[in-house]
Amino acid sequence: MNDQQYYYIMRIGHSVSKVRHSTFESAKTEALRLAEQHPESQFEILKCIAEVRRTQVEVVMLEGKTK
């Protein structure tokens, strides 16, 4: 898993950007740039707070176990 926090930019009414920003300042700079390009739109800075993943299946061998 990624131990470092990161940020995404979301244009309201559109999909979330696929670009990860490693700092809030980087995300803010990008959001400001996008807002200049698209003055009719609103942008949000989203902070990822957790990642969720399925873990591998565990195999437990019973042969040779005593009671």
N, C-alpha and C positions, 0 to 999 in steps of 0.2 A: 504494500500500500504506500501511497505517497504521504510522507510525514510532513510535508511543507504545505502551508495554506496557499490557495490561489484564488483568482477572481476571473469572472466572465463578464462580458458586456451583453446586455439584452436590449434590443430595440423593441419597445412595446408594440405588440401585435405581430411580431415576427419571431423567428426562432432564435435561440441563444447562439451566440458566436462560438465557434469551435476553438478559438484562440485562448489559451490560458495565460493569464498575467500573473507573474510571481509576486508583484507588489501592488498595493492599493494605488500608489502614485502612477504606476504604469497603466493600470486600468482606468484611472481618472483621466489621464492624458488622452487615452484612446477614446473614451466616452466624449470628451470635449471636442476632439477632432471629428468624430462622427456627427455630433450635434451641429457643428458648423456646416458639414456637408448636407445634412438633412434637417433643416430648421423646423420642418413640420412634424418631426418625430420627437418622442421622449425616450431616453435611455436610462437603464438602471445598471448599477454595478452590483453583481452578485458574488458573494463570498461562499466558496465551498467549505462546509463545516464538517463533512463526513463523506466517506466512500463506503459502499456496501458491495461485498463480493461473496459469491458462493464458494465455500471451501471444498477441498477434495473429499471424496468419500473415504472413510477409514475402514480397513479390513482388520478384524480381530480374529486371530487364530485360536481355536479352542482345543486343538489337538495337544495332548501333553499336559493339560491343566489338571490339577488335583482338586478334590472337593474339600 
